[in-house]
Amino acid sequence: MGEFGTVPEPHAVRIERVLPGPIERVWAFLTESDKRGLWLAAGEMEPRVGGRVELRFFHSTLSHEPTPQRFSRGGGAEGHPQSGHVTAWEPPRLLRYTWGEQSGAASEVTFELSARATEDVLLVVTHRRLVTRGERVMVATGWDTHLRLLSDRLEGRAPRGFWSTFEQVEAEYAKRLPAD
């Protein structure tokens, strides 16, 4: 299953992945709608601090698996929107933006990239302002699953099953993440 994320500070989760580079390629998969849509969500991102971020999730396009019943109600899996604003833009090393502004209680996600001695790139994703343990479990599960798809795409492999991976990863995070 690979490495799992950690809780580096209260109300945050952090996941690290070593990905095939070069770093500019990984940056493109974070910032360009067509590439991001292959592993996370398509949508516009204004390339500047203060720029708008609009993501729309269509999980059925990420892999071959149908959406489980628990996520098919209320549009949770299809067309699910996330909006925010860019709070750090330093290509190709640092991207940060608010997450879920439409809910009124935005969290914040940070992507840090660093080139390794090889062509590989270390990607560190830290998502902060996650108030409850349940929120941390769900966010860690989501990022972990999406980052596994990103790895598949960058490695040139067919993407693994999104929902089967999500369910396996979710069970692990439910066991691993500390209580409030």
C-alpha positions in Angstrom: 0.0 0.0 0.0 3.0 2.4 0.3 3.7 5.0 3.0 0.9 6.6 4.9 0.5 10.2 6.0 1.1 11.6 9.4 -0.3 14.2 11.7 2.6 16.7 11.9 0.8 19.2 14.0 -2.7 19.5 15.5 -5.5 19.7 12.9 -3.2 18.8 9.9 -2.2 15.8 7.8 0.9 15.4 5.8 1.7 12.9 3.0 5.0 12.5 1.2 5.6 10.9 -2.2 8.6 10.4 -4.4 7.5 10.8 -8.0 9.2 10.6 -11.3 10.3 14.1 -12.5 11.5 16.4 -13.6 10.1 18.9 -11.2 8.5 21.0 -13.9 6.5 18.0 -15.0 5.1 17.3 -11.5 4.3 21.1 -11.2 2.3 20.9 -14.4 0.3 18.0 -12.9 -0.5 20.2 -9.9 -1.4 23.4 -11.8 -2.7 22.6 -15.3 -6.4 21.7 -15.4 -6.1 18.9 -18.0 -3.3 17.2 -16.2 -4.7 17.7 -12.7 -8.0 16.3 -14.0 -6.3 12.9 -14.6 -5.7 12.3 -10.9 -7.5 14.9 -8.8 -9.9 17.4 -10.3 -10.0 19.7 -13.4 -10.7 23.4 -13.0 -9.2 26.8 -13.4 -6.4 28.0 -11.2 -5.1 31.6 -11.6 -1.3 31.4 -11.5 -0.7 34.1 -8.8 -1.1 34.8 -5.1 -4.7 35.8 -4.7 -5.8 33.9 -7.8 -9.0 31.9 -7.8 -9.0 28.1 -7.6 -12.0 26.2 -8.9 -11.9 22.4 -8.8 -14.6 20.1 -9.9 -14.3 16.4 -9.0 -15.6 13.8 -11.3 -14.4 10.6 -9.6 -15.9 8.3 -12.3 -13.4 9.6 -14.8 -10.4 8.8 -12.6 -10.6 5.0 -12.9 -12.7 2.1 -14.1 -14.7 1.6 -10.9 -18.3 2.6 -10.3 -19.0 5.0 -7.5 -20.1 3.2 -4.3 -23.6 3.9 -3.0 -22.4 5.8 0.0 -20.8 8.5 -2.3 -23.5 8.5 -5.0 -26.1 10.5 -3.0 -26.2 14.3 -3.2 -23.6 14.7 -5.9 -20.8 13.9 -3.4 -18.8 11.9 -6.0 -19.8 13.6 -9.3 -19.2 17.2 -10.0 -18.3 18.0 -6.4 -16.9 21.5 -6.4 -14.1 23.0 -4.3 -13.2 26.6 -4.4 -10.4 28.7 -2.9 -7.6 31.2 -3.4 -3.9 30.8 -4.1 -2.0 31.8 -1.0 1.5 30.9 -2.2 2.7 30.5 -5.8 6.5 29.8 -6.3 6.9 27.7 -9.4 8.0 24.9 -9.5 8.5 24.5 -5.7 5.6 25.7 -3.7 1.8 25.9 -4.2 -0.7 26.7 -1.4 -4.4 27.4 -1.6 -7.4 27.5 0.5 -9.8 24.6 0.2 -13.6 24.6 0.6 -14.3 28.3 0.8 -17.8 27.6 -0.4 -18.5 25.8 3.0 -17.5 28.9 5.0 -14.8 27.1 7.0 -11.9 26.9 4.6 -8.9 24.7 5.2 -5.6 25.1 3.4 -3.5 22.7 1.3 0.2 23.1 0.6 2.3 21.3 -2.1 6.1 21.4 -1.7 8.3 20.0 -4.4 12.0 19.4 -4.2 14.2 17.8 -6.8 16.2 14.7 -5.7 19.7 13.7 -6.9 18.0 11.6 -9.6 15.2 12.9 -11.8 12.8 12.1 -9.0 10.8 14.7 -7.1 9.8 14.7 -3.5 6.2 16.0 -3.2 5.0 16.9 0.3 1.3 17.6 0.7 0.1 19.2 4.0 -3.5 19.9 4.6 -4.2 22.2 7.6 -7.2 23.5 9.5 -8.9 20.1 9.8 -10.8 20.5 13.0 -12.1 16.9 13.7 -10.5 13.5 13.6 -13.2 12.4 11.1 -12.3 15.3 8.8 -8.6 14.4 9.1 -9.3 10.7 8.3 -11.4 11.6 5.2 -8.9 14.2 3.9 -5.9 12.0 4.5 -7.7 9.1 2.7 -8.7 11.4 -0.2 -5.2 12.8 -0.7 -3.5 9.5 -0.3 -5.8 7.9 -2.9 -5.4 10.8 -5.3 -1.6 10.8 -4.9 -1.5 7.1 -5.7 -3.3 7.9 -9.0 -0.9 10.8 -9.7 2.0 8.3 -9.2 0.3 5.9 -11.6 -0.1 8.7 -14.2 3.5 9.9 -13.9 4.8 6.3 -14.1 2.8 5.8 -17.3 0.6 3.0 -15.7 -3.1 2.6 -16.0 -4.7 4.2 -12.9 -5.6 1.8 -10.1 -9.2 1.6 -9.0 -10.0 4.8 -7.2 -12.8 3.5 -4.9 -11.2 0.2 -3.9 -8.0 2.0 -3.1 -10.0 4.7 -1.2 -11.7 2.0 1.0 -8.5 0.2 1.8 -6.7 3.5 2.6 -9.7 4.8 4.7 -9.6 1.7 6.9 -5.9 2.2 7.5 -6.2 5.9 8.4 -9.1 5.1 10.7 -6.7 2.8 12.6 -3.6 5.1 12.4 -4.7 8.6 13.0 -4.8 9.7 16.7 -8.0 10.7 18.5 -8.7 14.3 19.2 
